């Protein structure tokens, strides 16, 4: 297999990562923290290897085959995670390599699970580096979901293959398309930052939270996440921009160009909005009638935490693990569900539930009318024959992967709730789990190193849609 195009792309991404390390370096210089030297060193190391790869693998033929596409995604995400861990490991944090890699993987996969404590006292450069990692991971997954995954036909993503090849006016192609998405991503981040600042956050917190909100990542600058804010304004801003991060960015692109109809009529977006609204109202009813909470506060915290979970952001404004078994079961389901394809969120994603529902509906009709001809549809169009089987295969692999991760975490000593919710939150890239240890009020610092490596595996699996990793374990992949 010719890996030159793969390592060429990886080299370019390493160079971009190297440049991004200068941001926390400048922040540390501004706040007079000596860790700026660490970021400068890490930037040099990362840039050196990136530049070396670009120079040694440059070629006129840079067309990617299917096998090269699978290799490129896996190598880039795993490799970037390792290089991103260098500042955590070499800084004054004095943490282990395991914790450094865990923090890095959690950041770049936009999971938001953290092994760091005392965030309020950490150097500002480290805090902004965590935010930058999630911001980069967010834009990375958008481009991957709209360009690479449809090409590889992973888990039904071929449904969105036409997004990059539409000839209609106003929809750019390939490189121009990626640039337009990037500009919208930057613009929304800036608007989110301004709104957070107007809501009462200082400039640093508003910048850090804006990056992790649009990326639906969830890294906060305080151990208590959004518990820290007594005002409702930051929570309202968070709700709005987490929803924005959870809708397809290709529809946002069309909306910015003046065509709102696709965004307003998209069935995936409608299911997303209806789902989190119903879930939030259920939580509100439970809080109001079972816990005697004020209606206004119940609505605010219900919507904030439900949106945070379904989009995979992982912020928390309350310990929803204490809201009763009904809410815990609902939160567990939303953890798996995820938001829309083509957004920064992860999980199974809404469109796969829609495809599954359409397939089940057709099967029921065939049982009632054996001689009838029924074709499952998605967004008013017949589904390609290979999509239902691809989606059901994805569901099967997702469940099997979740079960293996749960058993592995139990095997290394985690209790049932921690193991189950830890597996769910890692493969769905949500962040906090359930229980006293890794719940909204806790973190992952106290877990054994073996559990953290298992969780890192789950985070990579979930972010890369499982098939990307699984397919390379097959002997057929390595045959000519």
Secondary structure, 3 states (H helix, E strand, C coil): CCCHHHHHHHHHHHHHHHHHHHHHHHHHHHCCCCCHHHHHHHHHHHHHHHHHHHHHHCCCCCCCCHHHHHHHHHHHHHHHHHHHCHHHHHCCCCCCHHHHHHHHHHHHCCCCCCCCCCHHHCCHHHHHHHHHHHHHHHHHHHHHHHHHHHHHCCCCHHHHHHHHCCCCCCCCCHHHHHHHHHHHHHHHHHHHHHHHHHCCCCHHHHHHHHHHHHCCCCCCCCCCHHHHCCCCHHHHHHHHHHHHHCCCHHHHHHHHCCCCHHHHHCHHHHHHHHHHHHHHHHHHHHHHHHCCCCHHHHHHHHHHHHHHHHCCCCCCCCCHHHCCHHHHHHHHHHHHHCCCCCCCCCCCCHHHHHHHHHHHHHHHHHHHCCCCCCCCEECCEECCHHHHHHHHHHHHHHHHHHHHHHHHHHHCCCCHHHHHHHHHHHHCCCCCCCHHHHCCCCCCCCCCHHHHHHHHHHHHHHHCCCHHHHHHHCHHHHCC
